[in-house]
Amino acid sequence: MTRKYGHGRLLSPERRLLLLVLAAGAPGIVLGEWLLWRQPWPALLQWSLTALAAGSWLGFAVAARERVAFSLRTFANLLSALREGDYSIRAHGAQWPDAFGELSAEINILSEALRRQRVGSLEIAALLNRVVDAIDVAVFTFDAEQRLRLVNRAGERLLARGSERLLGRTATELGLVQYLTDRPAQIVEASFPAGPGRWDIRERVFREAGRSHRLLLVSDLSRPLREEERQAWMRLIRVLGHEINNSLAPVISISASLATLLSRPELPEDWLDDVQLGLRVVSSRAESLNRFMASYTRLARLPRPTLRRFEMGPWIERIAHLDLRLPVRVMPGPALTLQADSDQLEQALINLIKNAVEASLETDGSVTVTWTAADSAVEIEVLDEGKGLSGTTNLFVPFFTTKPGGSGIGLVFSRQIAEVHGGVLSLENRTPGPGCRAVLRLPLHPVLPPEAE
């Protein structure tokens, strides 16, 4: 490689080195020749010594240039090998205490560092490929021309073809172009070669080598949804079966006893009392079962909230004094205006206060209701001084209750009301105790989901 230095002349580093070496030896050659030709020696001897000196001078200069050029070419070859990914070559002379030794040592250090990085990147890439192949989500990577560059095994199963038949094809040919829409996530009903179903499709854009690429993730929602649905049905059937059996078992027993009583040839004197008692038990169990079904219907058919503004303070004051069994203390909070369905939230707060009152009556404790504002939300706290929660596993399990005569839907119903308003309901033991702390957190300006029922 040459560069232009002054007056338009082209001088490479090798030529400049040669000129410098010649310039360094020129004074000695000139002085030697001057002394040589001043001696009264024969002309042939003088010319021979002159030719020998000049030849030696030029020869050593050229040898010095070639030596340096050879070393530089060696370093260039080493760097070229590093650029090509060959990190096994090492430079000799790293122990020399000169500039070439330092350069050799630095190249060797660079080669070792690049080798370690290469090994680490290969191990990470191998691990990433294994993880991508192991996950049950179809992964597709498209380049700027929307040609498939990477696919995992789940993607092969989804399209029912091997990677050798998929790589290099366009998204249009694969039937995936309609999902490259710059939307972060979408749930669609679609049919792929692997079969129809409900799919969660997510797309991301990333850059590689300065070019835009697209990452497409397709996960099957049908199987987990069916499994969740099956588990939900199993839980529901267990609850329904338990409650119905509890109601039908005494009805069947009493009906059989009454049938046996009435089939006797001679009825006892108190048979009418027995029949009336049996019928009362049958009626009581039928009413209990009817209440249970009504509670279930109420839980399953929560209407969409009707949002309107109302003042927080007066609303809580009114609800806190509905339960006359125990005075409920209200600690005023900040003046807030809430936009929500006051009727639904009233029912949720009544359930929480009712539970707190029943817990505090057992220990002669008190109940306190207050509210605070935090991060565009309001937190309504109901504090009791009861025995606290012995376990939180089944708190929100429908129809699970530890209270005699309880329906087991109060907390579930309250949490459902909170969630359709974009809020949350939590219960925990007070620290320090005694008692429990129920927190109903609601946004001041809720944004309801498209389907809030």
VENBELFEN-V802143 format. One record per residue. RES is the residue in one small letter. PSI is psi as a letter, one per 20 degrees, with the letter a starting at -180 (NA if undefined). Layout:
RES&PSI  RES&PSI
This chain:
m&p  t&q  r&q  k&p  y&o  g&p  h&j  g&j  r&q  l&o  l&p  s&r  p&h  e&g  r&h  r&h  l&g  l&g  l&h  l&g  v&g  l&g  a&h  a&h  g&i  a&g  p&g  g&g  i&g  v&g  l&g  g&g  e&h  w&g  l&h  l&g  w&i  r&i  q&q  p&l  w&r  p&q  a&h  l&h  l&g  q&g  w&h  s&g  l&h  t&g  a&h  l&g  a&g  a&g  g&g  s&g  w&g  l&h  g&g  f&h  a&g  v&h  a&g  a&g  r&g  e&h  r&g  v&g  a&h  f&g  s&g  l&h  r&h  t&g  f&h  a&g  n&h  l&g  l&h  s&h  a&h  l&g  r&h  e&i  g&j  d&o  y&j  s&i  i&p  r&q  a&p  h&q  g&j  a&i  q&i  w&p  p&l  d&a  a&g  f&h  g&g  e&g  l&g  s&g  a&g  e&h  i&g  n&g  i&g  l&g  s&g  e&g  a&g  l&h  r&g  r&g  q&h  r&g  v&g  g&g  s&h  l&g  e&g  i&g  a&g  a&g  l&g  l&g  n&h  r&g  v&g  v&h  d&h  a&h  i&q  d&l  v&p  a&p  v&p  f&p  t&p  f&q  d&a  a&h  e&j  q&k  r&q  l&p  r&h  l&q  v&q  n&a  r&h  a&h  g&h  e&g  r&h  l&g  l&j  a&k  r&q  g&r  s&h  e&h  r&i  l&g  l&p  g&i  r&q  t&r  a&h  t&g  e&h  l&i  g&k  l&j  v&h  q&i  y&i  l&m  t&j  d&j  r&p  p&h  a&q  q&q  i&p  v&q  e&o  a&r  s&o  f&r  p&h  a&i  g&r  p&r  g&a  r&p  w&q  d&o  i&p  r&q  e&p  r&q  v&p  f&r  r&p  e&p  a&k  g&j  r&q  s&p  h&r  r&p  l&p  l&p  l&p  v&o  s&q  d&o  l&i  s&g  r&g  p&h  l&g  r&h  e&g  e&g  e&g  r&g  q&h  a&g  w&g  m&g  r&g  l&g  i&h  r&g  v&g  l&g  g&g  h&g  e&g  i&g  n&h  n&h  s&h  l&h  a&g  p&h  v&g  i&g  s&g  i&h  s&g  a&h  s&g  l&h  a&g  t&g  l&g  l&i  s&i  r&q  p&h  e&p  l&q  p&r  e&h  d&k  w&h  l&h  d&g  d&g  v&g  q&g  l&g  g&g  l&h  r&g  v&g  v&g  s&g  s&g  r&h  a&h  e&h  s&g  l&h  n&h  r&h  f&g  m&h  a&h  s&g  y&g  t&h  r&h  l&h  a&i  r&l  l&p  p&r  r&p  p&q  t&o  l&p  r&q  r&q  f&q  e&p  m&g  g&f  p&h  w&g  i&h  e&g  r&g  i&h  a&h  h&j  l&h  d&o  l&i  r&h  l&p  p&p  v&p  r&p  v&o  m&o  p&q  g&a  p&q  a&o  l&q  t&p  l&p  q&o  a&a  d&o  s&h  d&g  q&g  l&h  e&g  q&h  a&g  l&h  i&g  n&g  l&g  i&h  k&g  n&g  a&g  v&g  e&h  a&h  s&h  l&h  e&h  t&j  d&k  g&a  s&r  v&p  t&p  v&p  t&r  w&q  t&r  a&p  a&p  d&l  s&k  a&r  v&p  e&o  i&p  e&p  v&o  l&p  d&r  e&l  g&b  k&i  g&a  l&p  s&h  g&q  t&j  t&g  n&j  l&g  f&k  v&p  p&p  f&j  f&p  t&q  t&j  k&p  p&p  g&j  g&q  s&h  g&j  i&i  g&g  l&h  v&g  f&g  s&g  r&h  q&h  i&g  a&g  e&h  v&i  h&j  g&j  g&a  v&q  l&p  s&q  l&q  e&q  n&q  r&p  t&o  p&q  g&a  p&r  g&a  c&q  r&o  a&p  v&p  l&o  r&p  l&q  p&q  l&h  h&n  p&q  v&o  l&q  p&r  p&h  e&n  a&i  e&NA
